[in-house]
Every structure is written in C-alpha cells, then in structure tokens.
C-alpha cells in the first residue's frame, strides 16, 4: 500500500467532510436548528464535543479509504436512519467506492416497544420508530432493489464482484491519481 497516497486521501476526505458539514449544518440548516434549539445541547456544550465529531469524520475517512484500498466489493451499511436522505448517502458510497452497498435498517413501530420504554416521543402505538429504507445499490449508484419502507420485505439482487472490480477502470477511489508514469507531485520545503 502506498502510505503517502493513503495519508493524502484521508486528509482530503477529512477536509471535504468538514467543509461540507459546515456548509450544510452551519449555513443551510442553521434556521432549522435555531427554531429547535431547546432540543439540542447549548452552544458551549456543543463546542466541547466538537472534537468527537472531528474524530468521527477522521475515522470515517480512514475507514473508507482503508476498505476501498483493500478491494472491498460489497459494503454492508446498517443504520437507524429514518430519512429518505439515507438512500442518497448509500448511492453516493456505492458510486464513490465503486462497490455494491447493502443498506439495512430496522422496521419498528411504536407498538413493538413497551410504552414505558418508548416514552411520549412517538404519538401512538402505530407510529413508526424506524421505517426501514433498506436498499441494494450497484457500484455506479443505481438502485438494484428498494428502498423498502413501512413494510417487511426481503430484498434480492444479483451481484457480481467482477462488475465492482471492472468499474474501478472508470474511477478508482484510491488509485486513480496514482500514475507515477505520467503524473508526479513534488513539494519543496
């Protein structure tokens, strides 16, 4: 493994994730967060926990690039996320890593959990705590099966590891800039 390339890729992803996070959460969603401020930590408390977010972003960058460099063909992505945005996230991971992504999420109604455990957050016994959104995504980001929401269903799709590997000819997330025969970067100190 080319450790220099690995390190530079991790730094690039870490910076991109932080900049994107700031643009989305610091600018675009700021009015929404302000209107719901009573549900979140105070600003001072949030600042104290910011390092944990940075560590999580760094961990995501390290983990993603490590898996892509090791040649993962099928990426399993379990989650609790209830939003439609999760499907877009999985499509992005599939396209970025040129991997098949199996996104699995629990299907859980409020009535499945005793009332003393679920509290008053969920309105009634039939209110969804987790709607599912299970999906199977191809290496190019196309949906092969799902998303399935608000019902039990087993997803099936035919996957071929050779397709994932062949798609690296289009875009290799950890190797497409590594062409020492035609491209070299030197830093002078």
VOBA-1610 file (N, C-alpha, C; in pm, whole numbers, padded with zeros to 5 digits, always signed):
BEGIN
Unk+00085-00118+00000Unk+00000+00000+00000Unk+00089+00124+00000Unk+00053+00221-00078Unk+00125+00347-00085Unk+00076+00435+00030Unk+00154+00443+00138Unk+00110+00513+00259Unk+00098+00662+00238Unk+00182+00720+00155Unk+00174+00863+00128Unk+00041+00896+00059Unk+00006+00817-00041Unk-00120+00838-00112Unk-00238+00817-00017Unk-00228+00714+00067Unk-00333+00685+00165Unk-00352+00804+00258Unk-00243+00857+00312Unk-00250+00970+00404Unk-00311+01093+00337Unk-00266+01125+00217Unk-00319+01242+00147Unk-00467+01226+00114Unk-00509+01107+00079Unk-00651+01081+00052Unk-00734+01098+00177Unk-00685+01048+00290Unk-00756+01063+00417Unk-00770+01210+00454Unk-00663+01286+00438Unk-00668+01429+00469Unk-00769+01499+00378Unk-00770+01466+00250Unk-00864+01528+00157Unk-01009+01497+00196Unk-01037+01374+00231Unk-01174+01337+00270Unk-01211+01405+00401Unk-01118+01410+00496Unk-01143+01475+00624Unk-01179+01622+00602Unk-01102+01690+00519Unk-01130+01831+00492Unk-01262+01849+00417Unk-01286+01765+00318Unk-01411+01775+00242Unk-01532+01751+00333Unk-01524+01653+00422Unk-01635+01624+00513Unk-01660+01741+00607Unk-01554+01803+00659Unk-01571+01917+00749Unk-01626+02039+00677Unk-01578+02065+00559Unk-01628+02181+00483Unk-01774+02159+00444Unk-01805+02039+00396Unk-01944+02008+00360Unk-02033+02014+00482Unk-01987+01959+00594Unk-02065+01964+00717Unk-02093+02107+00760Unk-01993+02194+00749Unk-02014+02334+00786Unk-02116+02400+00693Unk-02102+02376+00563Unk-02195+02438+00468Unk-02339+02392+00493Unk-02356+02263+00517Unk-02491+02211+00537Unk-02545+02249+00674Unk-02469+02215+00779Unk-02521+02234+00915Unk-02499+02376+00967Unk-02390+02439+00927Unk-02361+02573+00978Unk-02431+02683+00902Unk-02464+02660+00778Unk-02527+02766+00698Unk-02670+02730+00654Unk-02684+02621+00579Unk-02815+02588+00522Unk-02919+02551+00627Unk-02880+02471+00726Unk-02978+02424+00825Unk-02981+02507+00952Unk-02902+02614+00957Unk-02896+02696+01078Unk-03032+02748+01124Unk-03120+02795+01034Unk-03253+02841+01079Unk-03335+02727+01142Unk-03325+02608+01086Unk-03397+02494+01144Unk-03345+02461+01282Unk-03213+02460+01297Unk-03155+02429+01427Unk-03192+02536+01530Unk-03193+02661+01487Unk-03229+02769+01579Unk-03372+02754+01627Unk-03463+02717+01538Unk-03603+02702+01578Unk-03626+02583+01672Unk-03534+02488+01670Unk-03545+02370+01756Unk-03438+02367+01864Unk-03385+02483+01898Unk-03271+02493+01990Unk-03295+02424+02124Unk-03419+02425+02171Unk-03447+02365+02302Unk-03423+02214+02302Unk-03414+02150+02184Unk-03393+02006+02176Unk-03245+01968+02174Unk-03157+02066+02154Unk-03015+02038+02136Unk-02933+02087+02255Unk-02805+02050+02253Unk-02712+02097+02355Unk-02695+02248+02343Unk-02650+02310+02449Unk-02617+02452+02442Unk-02496+02468+02351Unk-02474+02588+02303Unk-02362+02614+02213Unk-02229+02581+02281Unk-02213+02619+02406Unk-02089+02590+02478Unk-02066+02440+02492Unk-02173+02369+02526Unk-02162+02223+02541Unk-02130+02158+02407Unk-02191+02207+02300Unk-02164+02152+02167Unk-02019+02176+02127Unk-01965+02293+02158Unk-01825+02323+02125Unk-01730+02227+02197Unk-01764+02192+02321Unk-01680+02098+02396Unk-01679+01960+02331Unk-01786+01925+02259Unk-01796+01794+02196Unk-01754+01794+02048Unk-01713+01908+01997Unk-01676+01920+01857Unk-01561+01826+01820Unk-01468+01804+01913Unk-01355+01716+01884Unk-01401+01574+01854Unk-01509+01530+01919Unk-01561+01396+01891Unk-01614+01387+01748Unk-01674+01494+01700Unk-01723+01497+01562Unk-01604+01490+01467Unk-01500+01565+01494Unk-01381+01561+01409Unk-01318+01422+01409Unk-01314+01359+01526Unk-01259+01224+01534Unk-01346+01128+01451Unk-01478+01147+01456Unk-01568+01062+01378Unk-01544+01083+01228Unk-01529+01208+01185Unk-01500+01235+01044Unk-01367+01172+01003Unk-01267+01185+01088Unk-01138+01126+01058Unk-01148+00975+01051Unk-01222+00917+01145Unk-01244+00772+01143Unk-01315+00727+01017Unk-01415+00805+00974Unk-01486+00773+00850Unk-01390+00776+00732Unk-01307+00879+00725Unk-01212+00891+00615Unk-01112+00775+00617Unk-01056+00746+00734Unk-00960+00637+00746Unk-01023+00503+00708Unk-01142+00478+00762Unk-01210+00352+00736Unk-01250+00333+00591Unk-01306+00438+00532Unk-01350+00428+00393Unk-01233+00401+00299Unk-01130+00481+00311Unk-01016+00466+00221Unk-00947+00331+00245Unk-00940+00288+00371Unk-00879+00158+00400Unk-00956+00046+00332Unk-01091+00050+00344Unk-01173-00054+00281Unk-01159-00050+00130Unk-01165+00070+00072Unk-01152+00080-00073Unk-01015+00028-00118Unk-00910+00061-00042Unk-00774+00017-00079Unk-00760-00134-00067Unk-00834-00195+00023Unk-00828-00340+00041Unk-00911-00414-00063Unk-00984-00342-00144Unk-01059-00405-00252Unk-01195-00460-00212Unk-01262-00394-00120Unk-01397-00438-00080Unk-01490-00428-00200Unk-01569-00531-00222Unk-01664-00531-00333Unk-01807-00511-00286Unk-01837-00554-00163Unk-01971-00541-00107Unk-01960-00472+00029Unk-02029-00362+00043Unk-02022-00277+00161Unk-02155-00290+00235Unk-02152-00336+00358Unk-02273-00350+00438Unk-02290-00226+00524Unk-02406-00160+00513Unk-02428-00034+00583Unk-02556-00040+00668Unk-02546-00097+00788Unk-02663-00096+00877Unk-02680+00043+00937Unk-02804+00082+00965Unk-02829+00215+01021Unk-02959+00218+01097Unk-02980+00325+01167Unk-03108+00355+01232Unk-03173+00473+01159Unk-03108+00529+01060Unk-03157+00648+00990Unk-03294+00622+00929Unk-03388+00713+00955Unk-03525+00701+00905Unk-03552+00788+00783Unk-03456+00865+00741Unk-03484+00964+00638Unk-03462+00910+00497Unk-03525+00977+00402Unk-03503+00944+00262Unk-03361+00979+00219Unk-03296+01066+00292Unk-03160+01108+00260Unk-03063+00991+00271Unk-03094+00893+00355Unk-03005+00778+00373Unk-02985+00704+00242Unk-03090+00691+00163Unk-03076+00623+00034Unk-02977+00698-00055Unk-02985+00830-00055Unk-02890+00910-00133Unk-02748+00891-00082Unk-02731+00880+00049Unk-02599+00857+00107Unk-02542+00723+00059Unk-02626+00619+00060Unk-02579+00488+00015Unk-02546+00488-00133Unk-02623+00561-00212Unk-02592+00571-00355Unk-02458+00641-00376Unk-02432+00742-00293Unk-02303+00813-00300Unk-02188+00720-00264Unk-02204+00643-00155Unk-02098+00550-00114Unk-02072+00449-00226Unk-02178+00397-00288Unk-02162+00300-00396Unk-02088+00361-00514Unk-02124+00482-00550Unk-02061+00547-00665Unk-01917+00587-00633Unk-01894+00639-00513Unk-01760+00681-00475Unk-01664+00563-00465Unk-01709+00456-00399Unk-01621+00342-00377Unk-01626+00237-00485Unk-01720+00252-00580Unk-01742+00152-00684Unk-01762+00015-00621Unk-01854+00011-00524Unk-01887-00110-00451Unk-02038-00130-00452Unk-02079-00254-00431Unk-02221-00280-00404Unk-02246-00239-00260Unk-02359-00176-00234Unk-02393-00136-00097Unk-02524-00201-00058Unk-02522-00271+00055Unk-02643-00328+00113Unk-02679-00243+00233Unk-02782-00163+00219Unk-02827-00077+00328Unk-02942-00143+00401Unk-02918-00177+00526Unk-03022-00242+00605Unk-03059-00153+00723Unk-03188-00144+00747Unk-03238-00063+00858Unk-03354-00136+00922Unk-03369-00125+01053Unk-03479-00196+01120Unk-03614-00136+01086Unk-03713-00219+01096Unk-03851-00177+01078Unk-03917-00193+01215Unk-03954-00082+01276Unk-04002-00086+01413Unk-04113+00015+01435Unk-04226-00033+01483Unk-04338+00054+01518Unk-04335+00084+01667Unk-04399+00193+01705Unk-04409+00224+01846Unk-04475+00112+01924Unk-04569+00043+01862Unk-04640-00066+01929Unk-04550-00187+01955Unk-04432-00192+01890Unk-04339-00302+01911Unk-04257-00284+02040Unk-04264-00166+02098Unk-04185-00133+02216Unk-04279-00099+02330Unk-04255-00152+02450Unk-04342-00119+02564Unk-04348+00034+02585Unk-04465+00082+02622Unk-04487+00227+02635Unk-04390+00293+02732Unk-04356+00224+02842Unk-04265+00285+02939Unk-04123+00301+02883Unk-04088+00227+02778Unk-03957+00242+02715Unk-03958+00345+02602Unk-04067+00354+02528Unk-04069+00446+02413Unk-04102+00587+02454Unk-04166+00608+02569Unk-04197+00742+02616Unk-04303+00810+02531Unk-04307+00941+02540Unk-04409+01019+02471Unk-04361+01071+02335Unk-04242+01031+02293Unk-04189+01081+02167Unk-04273+01033+02049Unk-04319+00910+02056Unk-04398+00853+01947Unk-04545+00862+01984Unk-04622+00923+01892Unk-04760+00958+01920Unk-04853+00845+01959Unk-04848+00734+01890Unk-04940+00626+01918Unk-04874+00492+01900Unk-04952+00389+01923Unk-04897+00254+01914Unk-04854+00220+01772Unk-04912+00284+01671Unk-04878+00253+01532Unk-04781+00354+01469Unk-04729+00446+01549Unk-04633+00542+01498Unk-04500+00472+01471Unk-04437+00503+01358Unk-04311+00439+01319Unk-04194+00495+01399Unk-04118+00406+01460Unk-03992+00445+01523Unk-03879+00435+01421Unk-03885+00337+01335Unk-03790+00320+01225Unk-03867+00263+01106Unk-03862+00333+00994Unk-03943+00298+00877Unk-03874+00201+00782Unk-03751+00167+00808Unk-03683+00075+00718Unk-03586+00146+00625Unk-03624+00167+00502Unk-03539+00224+00397Unk-03424+00130+00360Unk-03449-00001+00362Unk-03347-00096+00317Unk-03334-00089+00165Unk-03212-00108+00117Unk-03184-00087-00024Unk-03059-00166-00065Unk-03052-00200-00193Unk-02931-00257-00252Unk-02893-00168-00369Unk-02766-00123-00369Unk-02720-00027-00469Unk-02603-00086-00547Unk-02602-00063-00678Unk-02495-00110-00767Unk-02373-00016-00757Unk-02256-00063-00803Unk-02135+00019-00794Unk-02144+00157-00860Unk-02228+00175-00956Unk-02241+00307-01018Unk-02340+00397-00949Unk-02407+00348-00846Unk-02505+00428-00772Unk-02649+00398-00809Unk-02672+00307-00905Unk-02809+00273-00944Unk-02872+00179-00841Unk-03002+00199-00817Unk-03073+00113-00724Unk-03104-00022-00788Unk-03066-00129-00722Unk-03098-00264-00770Unk-03224-00317-00704Unk-03247-00279-00578Unk-03365-00322-00504Unk-03394-00220-00396Unk-03523-00195-00376Unk-03563-00099-00273Unk-03558+00043-00325Unk-03570+00139-00240Unk-03581+00126-00095Unk-03719+00075-00053Unk-03718-00002+00054Unk-03842-00057+00110Unk-03868+00014+00242Unk-03986+00072+00253Unk-04021+00146+00374Unk-04159+00103+00423Unk-04173+00101+00554Unk-04300+00078+00622Unk-04366-00056+00590Unk-04284-00154+00553Unk-04336-00290+00535Unk-04219-00388+00542Unk-04250-00510+00583Unk-04149-00615+00586Unk-04133-00674+00447Unk-04009-00685+00405Unk-03981-00742+00273Unk-03835-00783+00268Unk-03807-00892+00201Unk-03670-00936+00179Unk-03628-00885+00041Unk-03516-00816+00037Unk-03465-00764-00090Unk-03370-00865-00153Unk-03382-00880-00283Unk-03295-00969-00360Unk-03235-00891-00476Unk-03110-00919-00505Unk-03045-00862-00623Unk-02928-00952-00660Unk-02901-00961-00787Unk-02787-01037-00832Unk-02666-00944-00834Unk-02564-00982-00760Unk-02443-00900-00756Unk-02326-00983-00809Unk-02236-00916-00875Unk-02120-00981-00934Unk-01997-00899-00897Unk-01909-00958-00816Unk-01790-00887-00771Unk-01706-00838-00890Unk-01710-00911-01000Unk-01633-00870-01118Unk-01682-00736-01173Unk-01811-00709-01159Unk-01866-00580-01204Unk-01810-00467-01120Unk-01804-00489-00987Unk-01748-00387-00899Unk-01601-00362-00933Unk-01527-00467-00954Unk-01384-00452-00985Unk-01363-00384-01121Unk-01447-00421-01217Unk-01435-00361-01350Unk-01469-00212-01348Unk-01559-00171-01257Unk-01596-00030-01252Unk-01483+00057-01200Unk-01379-00004-01142Unk-01263+00073-01099Unk-01185+00127-01218Unk-01211+00074-01337Unk-01146+00129-01456Unk-01201+00268-01488Unk-01328+00291-01449Unk-01388+00424-01467Unk-01335+00522-01363Unk-01335+00475-01237Unk-01293+00560-01127Unk-01246+00469-01014Unk-01122+00486-00975Unk-01066+00409-00865Unk-01046+00505-00748Unk-01124+00491-00640Unk-01121+00590-00533Unk-00987+00603-00461Unk-00902+00505-00470Unk-00773+00516-00403Unk-00654+00507-00497Unk-00679+00493-00625Unk-00566+00475-00714Unk-00568+00557-00840Unk-00676+00631-00866Unk-00686+00697-00995Unk-00587+00812-01012Unk-00534+00867-00904Unk-00433+00971-00916Unk-00292+00913-00909Unk-00281+00786-00883Unk-00151+00723-00868Unk-00102+00672-01002Unk-00051+00761-01082Unk+00007+00725-01212Unk+00147+00785-01218Unk+00243+00725-01148Unk+00376+00784-01145Unk+00441+00790-01283Unk+00389+00712-01378Unk+00445+00716-01512Unk+00408+00844-01587Unk+00299+00911-01547Unk+00259+01032-01618Unk+00235+01152-01527Unk+00229+01130-01396Unk+00194+01239-01306Unk+00274+01226-01176Unk+00341+01335-01139Unk+00418+01334-01016Unk+00407+01470-00950Unk+00389+01470-00820Unk+00383+01594-00744Unk+00499+01596-00647Unk+00574+01706-00647Unk+00686+01722-00555Unk+00664+01849-00477Unk+00682+01840-00347Unk+00671+01956-00260Unk+00811+02001-00219Unk+00840+02129-00238Unk+00968+02183-00197Unk+00952+02247-00060Unk+01048+02220+00026Unk+01038+02281+00160Unk+01136+02395+00176
//
